[in-house]
Amino acid sequence: MLILVSYDVPDDRRRTKLAHTLKDFGQRVQYSVFECLLDEDEIARLSARVAKLTDPAEDSVRFYRLCANCVERIEILGLGKVTEDPDIFLL
């Protein structure tokens, strides 16, 4: 499933830690936006890690789950491309 994660974290240290964590799960597509291809277990792990890194009184992190139909309708103006499943899988 394609998950879009956006965040607004005013503290530099927390924001940096959050960005590094999100890089473990997906690809940065804008400064505070990541696209992640995850299954349900990975979503739960990501959510738990994000919860430990953020302050709910100051920070905002949003997870948008995009259905297959929604992914097909993504429109990009300018640079960039939608994160795709890799064509090659190593087992």
C-alpha positions in Angstrom: 0.0 0.0 0.0 1.3 3.5 -0.8 1.4 5.7 2.3 1.9 9.4 2.1 3.5 10.8 5.3 3.7 14.5 6.0 5.0 16.3 9.0 5.3 19.6 10.7 7.8 19.4 13.6 9.2 22.8 14.9 12.1 21.3 16.9 15.2 20.7 14.7 16.4 17.7 16.6 13.1 15.8 16.6 12.5 16.8 12.9 15.9 15.4 11.9 15.4 12.1 13.8 11.9 11.8 12.3 13.3 12.4 8.7 16.0 9.7 9.3 13.4 7.3 10.5 11.1 7.9 7.5 14.0 7.3 5.2 14.1 3.8 6.6 10.6 3.2 5.4 10.2 5.2 2.2 11.4 7.9 -0.2 11.4 11.7 0.4 9.4 13.4 -2.3 9.3 16.9 -0.7 11.1 18.4 2.3 8.5 17.2 4.8 6.7 14.6 2.7 7.6 10.9 2.2 6.0 8.2 0.0 6.3 4.7 1.6 5.3 1.3 0.1 4.3 -0.7 3.2 2.3 -3.6 4.3 0.1 -3.4 7.5 2.9 -4.7 9.8 5.3 -2.1 8.4 2.8 0.6 8.9 2.4 -0.4 12.5 6.1 -0.4 13.1 6.5 3.0 11.4 3.6 4.5 13.5 5.2 3.2 16.7 8.6 4.6 15.9 7.1 8.0 14.9 5.1 8.1 18.1 8.2 7.7 20.2 10.0 10.5 18.3 7.3 13.2 18.3 5.7 15.5 20.9 1.9 15.4 20.4 1.7 18.8 22.0 3.9 20.4 19.4 4.2 18.1 16.4 1.9 17.0 13.6 2.5 13.9 11.6 -0.1 12.6 9.1 -0.4 9.2 7.4 -2.5 9.1 4.2 -3.3 5.6 2.9 -3.8 5.7 -0.8 -5.8 3.0 -2.5 -4.8 1.6 -5.9 -7.4 3.8 -7.7 -6.0 6.9 -5.9 -2.4 6.0 -6.8 -3.4 5.7 -10.5 -4.9 9.3 -10.3 -1.9 11.0 -8.8 -0.9 14.0 -10.9 2.6 15.6 -10.7 3.4 18.9 -12.1 7.1 19.6 -12.4 9.9 17.3 -11.2 9.3 13.9 -9.5 7.6 10.6 -9.9 5.3 8.5 -7.8 7.1 5.8 -5.8 6.6 2.4 -7.4 7.1 -1.2 -6.4 10.5 -2.4 -7.6 10.5 -4.7 -10.7 13.0 -7.0 -9.1 12.6 -8.8 -5.8 15.4 -10.6 -4.0 14.4 -13.5 -1.8 
